[in-house]
Amino acid sequence: MERGSTKLWGGRFHASTDALVDQLNASLPFDQRLAVHDILGSVAHVAMLARRGIVSRDDALAIVDGLRQVLAEIEAGTFEFRLADEDIHLSVERRLHELLGPVAGRLHTARSRNDQVALDFRLWIRDAILALGRGLADVCEALLDLAERERETIVPGYTHLQRAQPILLSHHFHAYVVMLLRDADRLRELYARVNRSPLGAGALAGVTYPIDREYVATLLAMDGICENSLDAVADRDFAVEFLADLSIILVHLSRLADELVLWSTAEFGFIEFADAFATGSSIMPQKKNPDVAELIRAKTGRVFGHLQSMLTVLKGLPLAYNKDLQEDKEGVFDAVDTVQLILAVLPPALRTLTINRERMAQAAEESFTVATDLADHLVRCGIPFREAHAIVGRLVAYCIEHGKTFATLEPGEWAQFHPVLVTSRPPLTARDAVLAREIPGGTGPSHVAAALARAREHVQTWRAWLAEQQARIETAFHRLRTGALV
């Protein structure tokens, strides 16, 4: 039988693992992405060990220098990743041992791979939240720019995919901005839960050394520590919540994408994608397919799948750490890659849309979309709403039967339905319907303009918070990379 790697931590085992076990067990092919965070977490850890007198200053200085050399090799692309190393932690430790000899073994004092990987994953997700947050801001600003450009454009609003009432197109786009800003708020709340250090929990019970967990957290620009050692190594709530937040983001973007697909059809004719964001057919030369929007819609299911996978991994795990938790990362990595690409491609696709304002205006005037306004007018004339609703319903049925619209009805025809309609009829245009809704949250132009301005302020506040957190991390990481810590 083919044999695999010899275990770096030795002792208990007398034989190397089977080669197939190495393949099953290894996470290095995907957890390489944690390399920078793994090394900087180790730098912070050994600095603390020296500060507390757990390792000597000379040993700590040598380890810090060695870790920085390993980091330089990884970032230069000269580092040799070996499957036999199993994971990124042992890969770094193996190289450190090659550089320093036995002193490298002191790095793992007062630490387990269990709390180490939990730290690395939290640091990685923390960075991902900030990167995706910037992408969210970009999409919000693209939608706001489009809304400003189309501030006067009227489009039918829909319920049940049936034309319902006229609205401003800017009001429609603002609805998605509001959704995405809620997503931003969720990510900010998650950030506070992610940004806590599990290091010091050890394998599960804490460690016997006089460590300073808060000091490590401070070096890593974290906001505190995980309070329970069992939970610190076994918790992946932060990853579940992250995938849930990404799923909700894609729910919103998929709904937008679906509307863009519908609106780009000949049946709607509301929009046209720029050539750079559409594709053709291999057999039908007339086709212009909205593939960008379709792929956004489709990739949503991919992220949903990663969330379900994570929940399934966790649902039956006893405390504390189990190897099952190795399955926590690939789905998160892929979900981040997927959402990041969508957030990058959507802003230019939105900004380059061609809006068919005439077709939207025509559609907003058709299908009796001002029927509710007519009922409201009857109510203002003293008729109970349910009676007014029935009157307008009969009017609609009459118009459909006789091929008429409200605007083409004669005075005698109005009189058939209620005497008040002979002398008092409401304005019957889509624009009048829009202007009548000047209430907070409504589609009236002045309120929509104010809502767009508030949304821009919200986006700028979000960007400022992202920049503040990014600067804090970069300052801390620069010190870990170059500063005198020991």
QUITANOR-V311974 format. One line per field, one symbol per residue. ss: DSSP state (@ for helix, = for strand, . for the rest). phi: phi as a letter, one per 20 degrees, with the letter a starting at -180 (. if undefined). A space follows every 10 residues. Layout:
# QUITANOR-V311974
ss=???
phi=???
This chain:
# QUITANOR-V311974
ss=..=....... .......=@@ @@@@@..@@@ @@@@@@@@@@ @@@@@@@@@@ @.....@@@@ @@@@@@@@@@ @@@@@@.... ..@@@..@@@ @@@@@@@@@@ @@@@@@@@.. ..@@@@@@@@ @@@@@@@@@@ @@@@@@@@@@ @@@@@@@@@. ...======. .=======@@ @@@@@@@@@@ @@@@@@@@@@ @@@@..=... .......... ..@@@@@@@. ....=...@@ @@@@..@@@@ @@@@@@@@@@ @@@@@@@@@@ @@@....... ==..@@@.=. ........=. @@@@@@@@@@ @@@@@@@@@@ @@@@...... ..@@@@@@@@ @@@@@@@@@@ @@@@@@@@@@ @..==.@@@@ @@@@@..... @@@@@@@@@@ ....@@@@@@ @@@@@@@@@@ @@...@@@.. @@@@@....@ @@@......@ @@@@@..... ....@@@@@@ @@@@@@@@@@ @@@@@@@@@@ @@@@@@@@@@ @@....
phi=.fedeeffel nfddbfffgf fgffefdggd egfegfffff ffffffffgf femecfffff ffffffffff fffffendfe edgffmbfff ffffffffed ngggffgefm bcfffffffg fffffgffgf fffffgfffg fffffffffd fefdcfeccl ldgdbfbfff ffffgfffff ffffffffff gfefeceefo fmfadnceee fcffffffge ldeqdffdff fgeefcgfff ffffffffgf gfffffffff fffefffeme cbffgfcbcd dfcdfefcee fgfffgfffg fffgffffff fffefdeffd fcfgffeeeg ffgfffgfff fffeefgfff fdfedeffff ffffeemlfe gfffffffff eoeggfffgf ffgfffffff fdmddgfdfe gffgffdagf ffdccfgcdf ffffffdecg neefgfffgf ffffffffff fffffgffff ffffffffff fceedd
